[in-house]
Amino acid sequence: MTDLLILRHGPTAWNTEGLIQGRTDVPLSPHGEGVVRTWVLPDRLRDRVWIASPLQRAAATAGLLGLSPSLDARLVEMDWGVWEGRTLTDLRAELGDLMAAWEARGLDFRAPEGESPLDVQDRLRPWLAEVAGRGEPTGAVAHKGVIRALYALAADWDMTDKPRHKLLDGCAHRFTLAPDGAPAIAELNIALEV
């Protein structure tokens, strides 16, 4: 089994405003940089191969943690298409029952011109298999949509209802990978703030 640790990037201005970021390359806010500077990876989890999404909010988070990751586009956030820059509250008010029906699709939910969580899982599977094939403890700095898709694979969650576990920001999540890359939950919500 290969150990995989994954954490979400620090806060951005769009996070503070509740805007959907998706693939829009929004940087960490000054506040977000300050938040990440308070994070400390537990010593038992630091020594590993590190990989990050190429979006600057993830790469900058890794840098602020003192990591030197390689970048992998398969860790980029879920594409929210034409809804990027909008709020879910506004979309729900504007689209009403149609939005509720879309959200009820779970893994098949897809914003117009965007990608679904199932699509994210499909791009993660080869990456997970590669990580498992190397057999080295690995860490990743990515995005909420990526972490949720990974959790859904490990928990056999179809995203049509609430997850069994709430995945908190400012935390890392540990999974173990079978030789074929199939993930299993090892430890969730490992606090990074001291």
Helices and strands as residue ranges (DSSP letters): E 2-8, H 13-17, H 30-37, H 43-46, E 49-52, H 56-64, E 70-71, G 73-75, G 81-83, H 88-95, H 97-103, G 106-108, H 117-134, E 138-142, H 144-155, E 171-177, E 183-191
